[in-house]
Amino acid sequence: MAPPPTAAAALPATLGQHDNQTPRARARADALLFARLADGDPRAREALIERFLPLARSIARRYEASAEPLEDLVQVASFALVKAIDRFDPAHGYAFSSFAVPTIVGELKRHFRDRSWTVRPPRDLQELTLKIERTTRVLWQQHSRAPTVGELAAQIGCSDEQILEALQARAGRSRLSLEAPAGGDDDQPTLADRLGSPDDGFDRAETRAMLDGLLEMVSPRARAVIRLRFYEDMTQAEIGELLGVSQMQISRILRQTLEQLRSVSDQQERISERHAQPVSA
């Protein structure tokens, strides 16, 4: 089964041969398509997109040296092309490409500013970073080596300090996965393996120290009952048998001692909160 015809092929043949047309013929064909689009012909819109997609892809490839995947850049450029087609007004008298190119470039720059920076520097630094990437690719092709800071500055027309600042800001473009091997080797531990984790041992040690201080405020027998019950994990009956008293007495000692410890602890917390409050002028 033959593939379905494209929108350009469904229109007159002269409109579907964009690459083989002279500049004047292309201009007439574009004008006719925009006229049909203004009349509400959806095929004209699809045909315009097909005719100018190579332009969008070409602009996207200018930024191919960036950290962004080329497929993402082509998608952004294609979306900008569609917006340019919908907004273009032939009555202004200039070629569509003159309107589409800055629209696509602006959308790509906006994509880099809003989506591709982990830490976002000022806008002028972001744009200078993009110029450095494009210029680096050109100079590398010319000299078969990485350009120096001075060569980049001379080519772009800025100072060495501005180049260095932009190169430092470019580090905010990259995102490093915690699952990536720390040494670049798959056998190496990942960055996540080297990260610390919450340690509740400090809280337990602090709580233990606080309880030891509170236990100094109760009687030796009450302190012994608390230690046997909560440190040695003995039952009330076992503690009573060990100390020679009834289980009911052990229960009463535990209840009274815990109430006393809780009262002292609450009082100390209120005093600490008052001391922590700023003194009003």
C-alpha positions as CSV (number, residue, x, y, z in Angstrom):
1,M,0.0,0.0,0.0
2,A,1.4,3.4,-1.0
3,P,2.0,5.9,1.9
4,P,-0.6,8.7,2.2
5,P,0.3,11.9,0.4
6,T,1.7,14.8,2.4
7,A,-0.1,18.1,2.8
8,A,2.3,19.7,0.3
9,A,1.6,16.9,-2.2
10,A,-2.1,17.4,-1.9
11,L,-1.7,21.0,-3.1
12,P,-0.8,22.1,-6.6
13,A,2.5,20.6,-7.7
14,T,4.3,24.0,-7.9
15,L,3.7,24.4,-4.1
16,G,5.3,21.0,-3.2
17,Q,8.7,21.5,-5.0
18,H,10.3,24.0,-2.6
19,D,13.9,22.8,-3.0
20,N,13.7,23.0,-6.9
21,Q,12.2,26.5,-7.1
22,T,13.9,29.7,-7.7
23,P,13.8,32.3,-4.9
24,R,11.1,34.3,-6.8
25,A,9.1,31.1,-7.4
26,R,9.5,30.1,-3.7
27,A,8.3,33.5,-2.6
28,R,5.2,33.3,-4.8
29,A,4.5,29.8,-3.6
30,D,4.8,30.9,0.1
31,A,2.6,33.8,-0.5
32,L,-0.1,31.6,-2.1
33,L,0.1,29.1,0.9
34,F,-0.3,32.0,3.4
35,A,-3.2,33.3,1.4
36,R,-4.9,29.9,1.5
37,L,-4.1,29.7,5.2
38,A,-5.8,33.0,5.8
39,D,-8.8,31.6,4.0
40,G,-8.9,28.8,6.5
41,D,-7.4,26.0,4.5
42,P,-5.8,23.5,7.0
43,R,-3.8,21.8,4.2
44,A,-1.9,25.1,3.6
45,R,-0.8,25.2,7.3
46,E,0.5,21.7,7.1
47,A,2.3,22.4,3.8
48,L,4.0,25.5,5.3
49,I,5.2,23.4,8.2
50,E,6.6,20.8,5.8
51,R,8.3,23.4,3.6
52,F,10.0,25.2,6.5
53,L,10.9,22.3,8.8
54,P,14.4,22.1,7.3
55,L,14.9,25.7,8.4
56,A,13.9,24.8,12.0
57,R,16.2,21.8,12.0
58,S,19.1,23.9,10.7
59,I,18.7,26.5,13.4
60,A,18.5,23.8,16.1
61,R,21.8,22.2,14.9
62,R,23.5,25.5,15.7
63,Y,23.2,24.6,19.3
64,E,24.0,20.9,18.9
65,A,27.2,21.3,20.9
66,S,25.2,22.1,24.0
67,A,24.3,19.6,26.7
68,E,20.7,19.4,25.4
69,P,19.8,16.4,23.2
70,L,19.5,17.4,19.5
71,E,16.0,15.8,19.4
72,D,14.8,18.2,22.1
73,L,16.2,21.2,20.3
74,V,14.6,20.2,17.1
75,Q,11.3,19.8,18.9
76,V,11.6,23.3,20.4
77,A,12.5,24.8,17.0
78,S,9.6,23.0,15.3
79,F,7.2,24.2,17.9
80,A,8.5,27.8,17.4
81,L,8.1,27.3,13.6
82,V,4.4,26.5,14.0
83,K,3.9,29.6,16.2
84,A,5.7,31.7,13.6
85,I,3.5,30.4,10.9
86,D,0.3,31.2,12.9
87,R,1.5,34.7,13.7
88,F,3.0,35.7,10.4
89,D,1.2,38.5,8.5
90,P,2.2,38.7,4.8
91,A,0.8,42.2,4.7
92,H,3.9,43.5,6.3
93,G,5.8,42.9,3.1
94,Y,8.8,40.9,4.2
95,A,9.7,37.2,3.7
96,F,8.5,34.6,6.1
97,S,12.0,33.5,6.9
98,S,12.9,37.0,8.1
99,F,10.2,36.5,10.7
100,A,10.6,32.9,11.5
101,V,14.4,32.8,12.2
102,P,14.4,35.3,15.1
103,T,11.2,33.6,16.4
104,I,12.9,30.2,16.4
105,V,16.2,31.5,17.8
106,G,14.3,33.3,20.6
107,E,12.4,30.2,21.5
108,L,15.6,28.1,21.7
109,K,17.3,30.7,23.9
110,R,14.2,30.8,26.1
111,H,14.4,27.0,26.3
112,F,18.0,27.2,27.5
113,R,17.2,29.9,30.0
114,D,14.2,28.2,31.5
115,R,14.8,24.4,31.2
116,S,18.5,23.5,30.9
117,W,20.1,25.4,33.8
118,T,20.3,23.7,37.2
119,V,21.6,26.9,38.7
120,R,20.4,29.8,36.7
121,P,22.9,32.7,36.2
122,P,21.9,36.1,34.8
123,R,20.5,36.2,31.3
124,D,23.6,37.9,29.7
125,L,25.8,35.1,31.0
126,Q,23.5,32.4,29.7
127,E,23.5,34.0,26.2
128,L,27.3,34.4,26.3
129,T,27.6,30.8,27.2
130,L,25.7,29.8,24.1
131,K,28.0,32.1,22.0
132,I,31.0,30.4,23.5
133,E,29.7,27.0,22.6
134,R,29.1,27.9,19.0
135,T,32.4,29.8,18.7
136,T,34.3,26.9,20.3
137,R,32.9,24.5,17.6
138,V,33.9,26.9,14.8
139,L,37.4,27.5,16.1
140,W,38.0,23.8,16.8
141,Q,37.2,23.1,13.2
142,Q,39.6,25.8,12.1
143,H,42.6,24.9,14.3
144,S,41.9,21.3,15.2
145,R,42.3,22.1,18.9
146,A,40.4,23.6,21.7
147,P,40.5,27.5,21.5
148,T,42.1,29.5,24.2
149,V,40.3,32.0,26.4
150,G,41.9,34.9,24.5
151,E,40.9,33.4,21.1
152,L,37.3,33.1,22.3
153,A,37.3,36.6,23.6
154,A,38.7,38.0,20.4
155,Q,36.2,36.1,18.2
156,I,33.1,37.0,20.3
157,G,34.2,40.6,21.2
158,C,34.4,40.5,25.0
159,S,37.0,40.4,27.7
160,D,38.9,37.4,29.0
161,E,37.2,37.9,32.4
162,Q,33.8,37.6,30.8
163,I,34.7,34.4,29.0
164,L,36.0,32.9,32.3
165,E,32.9,34.0,34.2
166,A,30.7,32.4,31.5
167,L,32.7,29.2,31.5
168,Q,32.3,29.0,35.3
169,A,28.6,29.6,35.0
170,R,28.3,26.9,32.4
171,A,28.8,24.3,35.2
172,G,25.2,25.1,36.2
173,R,24.0,23.6,33.0
174,S,25.0,20.0,33.9
175,R,23.0,17.6,36.1
176,L,24.8,14.7,37.7
177,S,22.8,11.7,38.5
178,L,23.3,10.2,42.0
179,E,23.2,6.8,40.4
180,A,26.2,7.6,38.2
181,P,29.5,5.8,39.2
182,A,31.7,8.2,41.1
183,G,34.9,7.3,39.2
184,G,33.3,6.9,35.8
185,D,33.7,3.1,36.0
186,D,30.6,0.9,36.3
187,D,32.3,-1.0,39.1
188,Q,32.8,2.1,41.2
189,P,30.3,3.0,43.9
190,T,27.7,5.6,42.9
191,L,27.5,9.1,44.4
192,A,24.4,8.0,46.3
193,D,26.5,5.3,48.1
194,R,28.8,8.1,49.4
195,L,26.0,10.3,50.7
196,G,25.4,10.4,54.4
197,S,22.0,9.4,55.9
198,P,20.1,10.6,59.0
199,D,21.6,9.1,62.2
200,D,19.1,8.9,65.1
201,G,21.9,7.7,67.4
202,F,22.7,11.4,68.3
203,D,19.0,11.9,69.3
204,R,19.1,8.7,71.4
205,A,22.4,9.8,73.1
206,E,21.0,13.2,73.9
207,T,17.8,11.7,75.3
208,R,19.8,9.2,77.4
209,A,21.9,12.0,78.8
210,M,18.8,14.0,79.7
211,L,17.1,11.0,81.4
212,D,20.2,10.3,83.4
213,G,20.1,13.9,84.7
214,L,16.4,13.6,85.6
215,L,16.9,10.3,87.4
216,E,19.3,12.0,89.7
217,M,16.3,13.9,91.1
218,V,14.4,10.8,92.3
219,S,15.0,8.4,95.2
220,P,17.4,5.5,94.8
221,R,14.6,3.0,95.0
222,A,12.6,4.8,92.3
223,R,15.7,5.0,90.2
224,A,16.3,1.3,90.6
225,V,12.7,0.5,89.6
226,I,13.0,2.7,86.5
227,R,16.3,1.0,85.4
228,L,15.0,-2.5,86.0
229,R,11.7,-1.8,84.1
230,F,13.0,0.1,81.1
231,Y,16.6,-0.8,80.9
232,E,16.5,-4.5,82.0
233,D,13.0,-5.0,80.5
234,M,11.8,-6.8,83.6
235,T,8.1,-7.1,84.5
236,Q,6.6,-5.4,87.5
237,A,6.1,-8.8,89.2
238,E,9.8,-9.7,88.7
239,I,10.9,-6.3,90.0
240,G,8.7,-6.7,93.1
241,E,10.0,-10.1,93.8
242,L,13.6,-8.9,93.4
243,L,13.1,-5.9,95.7
244,G,10.8,-7.7,98.2
245,V,7.7,-5.6,97.6
246,S,4.3,-6.3,95.9
247,Q,3.6,-5.7,92.2
248,M,1.0,-3.0,93.2
249,Q,3.8,-1.1,95.0
250,I,6.0,-1.3,92.0
251,S,3.2,0.0,89.8
252,R,2.6,2.9,92.2
253,I,6.3,3.8,92.3
254,L,6.5,3.7,88.4
255,R,3.5,5.9,88.0
256,Q,4.6,8.5,90.6
257,T,8.2,8.6,89.4
258,L,7.2,9.0,85.7
259,E,4.8,11.8,86.6
260,Q,7.6,13.5,88.6
261,L,10.0,13.1,85.7
262,R,7.5,14.4,83.2
263,S,6.7,17.4,85.3
264,V,10.4,18.3,85.8
265,S,11.0,17.8,82.0
266,D,8.1,20.1,81.0
267,Q,9.3,22.8,83.5
268,Q,12.8,22.7,82.1
269,E,11.5,23.0,78.5
270,R,9.4,26.0,79.4
271,I,12.5,27.7,81.0
272,S,14.6,26.9,77.9
273,E,11.9,28.4,75.6
274,R,11.8,31.6,77.6
275,H,15.5,32.0,77.5
276,A,15.5,31.4,73.7
277,Q,13.0,34.2,73.1
278,P,14.6,37.5,71.9
279,V,14.5,40.3,74.3
280,S,12.1,43.1,73.1
281,A,13.5,46.6,72.9
